[in-house]
Amino acid sequence: MYELPRNTQRRRRNVAYSPTVRRRRLSNALRQFREAAGLDSKEAARKLGWQPSKVTRIERDEWRRPTINDVMDLLDIYGVTDEAKRQAMISLARESRRRGWWEEEFKDILGGALVGLEWEATEIQTFEAMLIPGLLQTADYATAIFKGGQVMKTCDTERLTEARLARQRILDREDPPTFWAVIDEAALRKQVGGIAVMRDQLHKLCRMAERRNVGIQVLQDAVGAHTSMTGGFTILDYQASEDPSIIYVEVGAAGDLFLEKPEDVSHYRKSYGYLRASALSADASVTYIENLAKNLK
């Protein structure tokens, strides 16, 4: 059984927020200040003697370590003189520069922004068509997934599994997010890793469904065609009004896709509503999973 390293647990407790989310919040705020000042991104860059694309990169959250000087310079040309607002932006810049536990311990494994975005979410809703959701996987199931195709070294699969288990600690916190998963029946029937691995995995789903903050529904094959035939996605919601909802779509080798436009969020939220309405109820889903585990051969 894989265990999260003690030093990772210590760092995780010390950072109560997500630098990823704070950097995103800062980028959005700076864009709003620019728009309120009546400037476009090129004008703002020209006033500061920057490359034309620098302001655009900042507002797209394409900066890794925001500098206090850059933030203060932008606030100056945007005419932001309110000291409370300036201090709030400077605090966000400082918080954005810290490293989350995922960057400290798993920088070589956990690419992309998903882990950082998950960390401060208050509600996570996900649909999976072919796999058990990562936050609900057992160590053996995750290892079997990573070994698929037999293209990875043993040390790589061990690190990936360790990182996957570390991500799952979000559900063990004192203030865990609400997590709801709609899982296609095909993912439950696919024998990843063999019968014993799948039986343990199905049992874990039933245990997780007993938690007050976790809900699981099964989308049966009998439903037929539905709104998300092309694959899974995740909706991330936040408590702070400054942090708009975001849609995560995994697109395989091509990388990850993060959607923030209101129309995109609305589309996926509506699709998720259809999926939940079409799936078995939470109680019936647990019964289905229990019977599936019992009858595995």
N, C-alpha and C positions, 0 to 999 in steps of 0.2 A: 504493500500500500504506500502510495506517495504521500509525503507530508510537506506542508508549506514550511520553508526554512524559517527558523526563529527570527533571524534578523529581518526577514521580509515582514513577519507579523509585527515586529516592533515598529518598523517604518510605516506600515499601514495604519497603525493606531495613531501615529504622530501627525498624519496629514488627514484632517477631517474633511477636506474639500478636494476637488479635482482641479489641478492646474490647467488641464485641458479645457474644462468648462469656463474657468475664470478668464482664460485667454480669449476664448470665443465671445464671452460677455464684453470684454474690453474692446475687441474688434468691432462688435455691433454698436457699442456706445460711441466710439470714435467716428464711425460712419454717420450716425445720427447727428452728432455735433457738426460734422462737415456740412451735411445737408441743411441743417438749421442756419448755418452761416452763409448759405447760398453759393458755396464753392463746389466746383467739380474736382475730381481727384488730381487731374493734371495741374490745375491752378494751385491747389494746396501744395503739391510737390514743388512747383516752380517758386513759390514764396519761400520755401525752405532750402532751395538749391539742391533738392533731391532728384534722383532719377525718376522719370514720369511714372514708372510702374510701382514705385515703393509704397505709395499710399494705397494703391489697389491691392497689393500683396498683404498689407496690414489689415485692411478691411475684409479680405477673404480668409483671414486667419492663417496666412501662409508664413508667419514668422515663428521661430522656435523660442526665442528668448527676448521678449519685449524689453526695451531699455527705457529707464525713467526719463532720460533726456529727450528721446523721441516723442514720448507721450506728452511731456510738458511743452515741447515745441509745437505740437499739433494743437494742444489746448490754447496756446497763445494766439495762433493765427485764426482759430475758430472763435476767438473772443470769449472763451469760457473763463470768467473771472471769479465766479462763486467758489469760495475756498473749500466748502464742503464737497462740491462736485469734483474739484481738482484733486483733493485728497483721496476721494473714493477711487478715481482713475489710477492714481499713483499706487494705492493699495492693491488694486487689481493687477497692475503691472508687476509688483513685487511677488504677489501670490502666483502669477503666471510663470515666473522664472524658477519656481521650485520644481523638484522632480517628484512625480508620483512613485509609489512603490513599484509599479510596473516598469518604469524607466530605470529604476535603481537595480532591480534584480533580473528583469527579463527583456532588456533592451534588444538583445540579439534575437529574441523569439517573438515578442509581441509588437508587431508593426501596426501602423495605422492608429486611428484615434478612438476606436470602439471602447477599449477598456477605460480610458479616461472619461469618455462621455457616459458610460454606464455608472461610474463611481458616484456621481452626484445626482443621478436620476432618482426621482421619487416613484415613478411608475414605468415599467418596462413591459411591453406587449410584443410577443413574437409569434410568427408562424413559420413552421418548418415542414417542408414537403418530403425530404428524403432522410433527414437525420434527427436524432434526439437533440433538442437545444443544448448548446454548449454549457449553459449554467446548470443543467440537470444531468450531465453525463457522469457515469462512473469512471474511475481511473482506467479500468480495463477496456471499457467501451471507447474512451478517448484514444487510448494507445492503439487499439485496433483500427480506428479511423486514420490515425497518423501513419500507420504502417501500410495502409492501403496502397497497392501498386508496387510495394517493396522498393521504393526509390529513396528512402531516408535511412540514414545511419541510426543505430540503436541509441546513441547518445542524443541525437536530435529528437527522436520520438520521446525519450525520457524527459527532456527539457520542455517540450511542447505539452506533455501531459502535466508536468509540474505547474506550468503556467496556467493551464486550463483549470486545475484545481484551485490555484490562487485566485483566479477570477471569481470562482464560485463563492468565496468568502463574503462577497457582497450580500448574499442572502442570509448570512449568519450574524450580521451586525446587530447591535442593539436597535438601530433604526433602519431596518432593511427596506428596500423599495418593494412596492407591490409588483409581483411578477406573474404575468398570465401568459400561458403558452397554448396555442392551438397546434396540434401535431397530426399530420396526415397519417392515416392508418398504414400506409406503405412503409413509413419510417419505423413503425413498431413491429412490423412483420419481417423486415429485413434482418437476417441473422448476422449482424456485425460481430465478428470475433467468436462465433459459435454459440451453441445453446446455453451453456453455463453463463457466459458473459451477458447474453441477452436476458436471461432470467434475472440475474442480479440487477441489470439495468431497469427492467420493468418493475421490479420490487422497489428500486429507489424512487421511481416516478410516483408510486403509490405512497411512499413515505413522505415525499416532498409535498404531495397534494394535501397532506394533513396539516400543513403549516397555515397559519392565519393569513400570511401574505403571499401565498402561492396558489394559483389556480391552473388546472390542466384540463383541456378538452380534446377529444379525439374526433377528427374529421374522417368519417368512414368512406370507403370506396363507393358505397351505394349513393353518395351525394352526386357522383358524376362530375361533370365540368363545373368549375367554380371560378371565383374572381381572381385567384392567384395561382393559376396553373403553371406560370413561368418560374416560380420559385419562392423562397422564403424572404421575409423582411422583418424588421424590428422597429417599433415605435418607442421613442424615448421622450418622456415628459419630465418637466422640472417644476419645483415649487416656486422658484423665483420668477417673477414676471419678466425679468430681463433676459431670461434664458428660454427662447422659443423652442417648441418641440422639434425633433429631428427624426428623419427616417434613415435607417441603415439598411442597405441592400448589399449583400455579398455577391460579387460577380465573378468569383473564381480567380483564375490566374491573372485576369485583367485588373484586379485590385478591388477596393471597396468603394461604394457609392454612398454619399451622405447628402440627403435632400432636405432643404430648409424652407423652400418657398411655400407660402400658405396653401396654394393650390395643390402642390404635391402632397403635403401633409394631410390635407382634407381628403384627397383621393385614397391614400393608403388607410386612413382612419375609417373611411366608409367601407373599404374592402375588408378591413378587419371586423367590422360590425357584421358584415355578411357571413364571414367565416364562422364567427362565434354563434350566430343564429342557425347556421347549417350544421354545426358540430353537435355531438352528444353533450348533454349537460355535464357539469363537473362530477356529480355523483355517479352518473351512468358511465362516464369515462373511466373512473377508477375501477368500477366493476368490470368493465371491458378489459382493462389492462391486467387486472388480477386473473381473470379467466384466461387471457392470452398467455400469461406466465405459467399458469397451471397446466396448460395443454401443449406447451412447447415439447417437441420431440426431435 
